[in-house]
Structure formats: C-alpha cells, structure tokens
C-alpha cells in the first residue's frame, strides 16, 4: 500500500481515474497539511465512498507515537515507532513566536561522533520521504489549530546528506505552498560534512540554510571526535561549504559542541578563529549536553567566556545556543533510537 505522503504528484491522476473533479486534490491537501486530519474518515467534504477507496489505496501513517515527553520550557519530544520496528525521535521547540521542529533523517547514525547519543548503536537505515514528512505532521499536530510551524531543522538523528534522495523531496513538499508552506529560508540542513554530497546539494538545491558541524579546529582533533573526518578532512569540507555559499548566497552556520577539557581551550579558540576568518559565517557554539553513559562534560562558565572572547576578538560572529529540552533529553546530541531509562518531568504516552 502506497504512502499518501509519497504520492502527492500521483493523486491528481488517481482522482481522475475515478472520475473525481480536479479540486479533490486540493481538498485532500488541505486536510493533510492545514486541518491536520488524523484519518481519511475525518475528511468530511469528500464522499464517503471516496474516503473508503483512499483508505484502501493509501496509508496516512506508518508510525505510531510510542512516547510523548514535555519539558517546562515548552519543548516536546516524540519517540516514534516505525513499521519495521525501528525507532526515531523528533522535537518541537517553542521560542517566543517561533515554532521550530527538529527532525531525524536516519534510524541511528553512522558518523560516529563520540559525544552524541544518536550514533551509539550505529545506523539501521535511511528514513523514507513519507517518514520524514510524518515527523513534521505529527509535530504540527502538537500545536493549537491557530498556530503553524515556522522553522525546520534537519538536525536530529542521522546524517541528512547521507539520505538526500529522500530528504530533498520531503523538504520540497515542506516548502511548497501545496505542503506546509515553510520558506526555504527557514529550513536548515545540518551535516558533519560529506564533500561529494555537499557538492550534489550545491548543484541540485542550494536554497536551504546549511549548518556544518565542526567540533574541532584541526584534523587531528576532529579525527578523534568525528571519526568520519578521516575520510574527508576539513580542507575538502570547508571548500565545499564555500561553494555552497557562492551558489546560495546564504550565510553559513558552523556548529561547535564544546567539550570540557577537550576542544574548549584557548588554543582551540584561536585556531578556530583562524579557520573561519574571512568567511561570511556564524559560529554556533553549543556547550555539551550530557548523555548518560558517556564520559564528556560541559565546559565551565569561565572556559565558555574565554572561548567566546577569543573568537569575538578574532572577528568571528559567534553565538552560544540556548539550551532547550535537556530535561527530557531533547537537546542537541541527546536524541537516540530508544527511550533512555530516565523519567522525564511529565510524560504522556499515546498511540496513533
């Protein structure tokens, strides 16, 4: 049975075969992306027989919500159970008027970043286009009807550039007026940097924001923290990032998780300033969010202050990311393939 969220371009033909008027496609679109219908039977302005045929031909959902956690700062996290038994997590973040979501691109992650929970068990598979869009719609359904999603970051579990074949169609629908209608300027793809895939993104679709996760200012340290760097190297990554900027005109973002005593020393800050100097970029510094079972620690406030001052004095535009959702393990680097044995502040469990 075909996934309705992967069949958008075929729906007009499907309706035509059943001699349905052309406006049926628009009605279905409104139910999926605006009214946020849960099932075909909810689509009250479609004939009952047609709703039955849709249910026989298409699936609306292939996942169920295994756990739903809420934090006091408004962050909500869903643990989704996939049809094949795999699990992923995705997050809704509230920040004043913003309603941002962080979605996963793979079941697990193969990049091996030593401090990140998402890759602790490796990677099982890529998510399908339908599973990517399902995350968006499930998170949208956590909002009151009058609120809409404003931003998407593909920064959850997995390496997005390792799944471009399925990710790009999902983001196309998310940014389309026939989908969620979110401007490409409000969609960010985060990557550790895979040069061939970065080149492909530049050539095929340079309209989204790009965030490159560095975590180290040189190859020796990065090889330890981000093992995939041994096959890529910073020179190739920075070159492709520059190429993306030239094609997109969008300011680049570089991510840097600060690990106490490992990559947060003054010499690291000076080397990082040298690496980024002259580039129209923002450095997003992220004090480490602890992960149960891993030995890394958050830098002291003094170390963070020193790191920031060295970068600013070096002419680098730097901001320190505000921690959100850490009490439910929904902060950067904390998403994983199963529920850790930690009781969140408030938890509700639902099934779709």
Secondary structure, 3 states (H helix, E strand, C coil): CEEHHHCHHHHHHHHHHCCCCCHHHHHHHHHHHCCCCCCHHHCCCCCHHHHHHHHHHEECCCCEEEEEEECCCCCEEEEEECCCCCEEEEEEEEECCEEEEECCCEEECCCCCCCCHHHCCCEEEECCHHHHHHHHHHHHCCCCCCCCCCEEEECCCCCHHHHHHHHHHHHHHHHCCCCCCCCHHHEEEEECCCHHHHHHHHHHCCCCEEEEECCCCCHHHHHHHCHHHHHCCHHHHHHHHHHHHHHHCCCEEEEEEECCCCCCCHHHHHHHHHHHCCCCEEEEEEECCCCCCCCCCCCCHHHHHHHHHHHHHCCCEEEECCCCCHHHCCCCCCCCCCCCCCCCCEEECCCC
